[in-house]
């Protein structure tokens, strides 16, 4: 392997290149310690910093490849939807679900997109935060959740927006305190679209024309 091939190899392996550089720097620090102690100490500290950076980057890389690890779930935050042409695209998160950051009454709220949910629903805490008021004449609706059936109160959101999707005067179910922690976009919104489909790790939503 000539010098050019070695340079290209190290360029393609940045963690290895950083590790080798840190080791060489540490060796060089030992050579300068006796004659120029300050320079030697500075080189040694830089080498230690480089090795710590390699360790942290390696851990992050391994966590990213293991999509079910706690670290991967922590690093994989919910993102706004992407607009591709006229379609809105939501990426699959590490937990195997489609999450999106939406604007509910103009306030950022994290939602799980659930095609099996009848209603779009939020927790009482989020409802209060965005100014949703339950209908005083509403007796409530029974919703099936992972923890069993609950009674939710209905309200109307002025707007819910994400990507190229916008719904106005949208019925929203407000879950009782302690029973609902996950905000859900359900079929009450999805049924207003021209269509939706899953392609690989992407949920693609198609708004109606006009």
N, C-alpha and C positions, 0 to 999 in steps of 0.2 A: 504494500500500500504506500503510494507516494504522498507527499505533503498535501497536495490538492485533494486527493481522495479522503485523507484523514480529516481535513477541514470540513469537507462536505458531510462526512459521517457525523462529526461532532455537532455540526449545524442542525442535523436532523435529530440529534439526541441531546437537547439542551440541558436536561438534568445531569446526564453523564458529563457533559462539558463543564458544567458548574462544579460538579464534584471533583473532577480532575484539577480544575483551576484552584479550588480551595485547598486541595492537598499540596499542590505545587507552591502555593502562597505560604502555607504553613512550613514547608521545608525551607523555603527561602527566608522565612522569618528566623529560623534557627541559625542560619548562616550570618545574619546581621546582628544577632542579639549581643555578641561580644563587642563588636566595633561600633555599632550604632543602635543602642538599646531602644531608643524611642521609635525608630523606624521599624525595628524588629517587633516591638510590641504592637504597633499599629497594624503591621502585616498579619500578625497572629490573630488579633481581634477581628480583622476583616475575614480571615480564613474561617474562624469559628462562626461568624455571621453567615457566611456562604454555606457551611455545612448544615446549620440550623435551617436555612431557607430550603435546602435540598430535602431535608427530612419533612418539613411541613408540606412542601409541594408534592412529595411522594405520597404522603398520607391523603392529601386532597385528591390526587389522581386515582388512588386505589378506591377511595370512597365514591368517586364519580362512576367508576366501572361497576361497582357493586350497588345497583340501584335500590336495593332493599335495606342498605345499611342505615343506621341512625344518622351518621354523618351526611350521607347522600340526601336524606330527607331534609336535614337541616339546611344544607347548602342549596337545595332546589326550591327556590322561592316562587311564589305565584307571580306571574307576569301579565301585563296587559295583552290583549289579543292582537294578532297581526292581521293586517288587511292585505290580501293578495287579489288584485283586480277588484271584483265586486264581492268577493267572498271573505269571510272572517274566519281565521284559523286559530285554534287553541291547541297548544302543545300538551301532550300527556306528561304528567309529573311523575316523579319517582315512586309515588305511592300507588300508581296505576289508575289514577283518576284525572279527569279534566277540570282544572281550576282556572279561573280567570279573575283579574282585577277589573271590576266594573264601577261605573259611577251611578249610585242610587240617589236620586234627588240631588245630584251634583256632588255627592260625597263618595270617596273611594271605599269600596267594600269588596272583600274577597268572597267569591262564590264558587261552589261546586256545581258543575253542570251535570244534572241528573235526568236522563231521558225517561227514567222510571217514576219520576215525581210528578204528581198532577199539578201542583201549584209551585209558583216561585215563593220561597219562604225565607224569613229572617228570624233571628233571635229578638227577644224583647229589647235587649240592650242596644242592638243595632237599630231597631225601629225607633227607639227614643232618640238615638244619636242623629238620625237623618230626618226626624220630624214626621214619622208615620203615626197617624192616629187611628186606632181601630174604629170601625163603624159602630156607633152606639146602638143601632138597631140589629146588629148582627149577633146571632146566637152562637156563632162559632161553627167550625167544621172539624170533623174527626179525620186526623191524618195518621197513617201508619208509618212508624219510624223503626229504626233498628232496636229501640228500647221498648217497643210496643205502641199502641194507639195513644194519641194525645189530642186535646181539643185546642185548636188554634183560632185566633180572632182574625177577621179579614179587614184589610185596609186597602187604600188605593195609592200607589206611588205615582208622583207626577211624571217621573222619567226613570228609565234604566237604560244605560248606554255602555257598550263595550265594542271595540273594533268598529265595524260598519253597521252594527245592530243598534237600533233605538226603539224602545217601546214607551208609549205614553199612556197615562191613566191605566196602569197595569195593576190588576188585583194581586195582592201580596198577603200571604198568611204569616201571622206573627205568632211564634211559638211561645209557650209559657216559660217563666223563669226556671232555670235548672233542667229543662227538658230538651231544649234546642240550643246547640252550640255551633252548628254548621249552617251557613246561609246557602240556599239552594236555588238554582235557576231550573225550573221545571217546564212541563209542557204548556203551562198557561202562557209562557213566552215563546217557546219553541214552535208551538202550533201556529204562530203568526208568521213564521218564515216560509219562504218558497220551498225550502228543503234543508236537510242536514245529513251528513254522512261521516263515517269514520274511515280514514285511509291511513293504515299503519299506526303511527303514534300521533296522529292529528285528527282533531274534530273540526269539520268544515261546515260552516253555517252559511246559508245562502239567503239573503234578504229578498223580500218581494220587490218587484219593480214599481216605480212610481213614488 
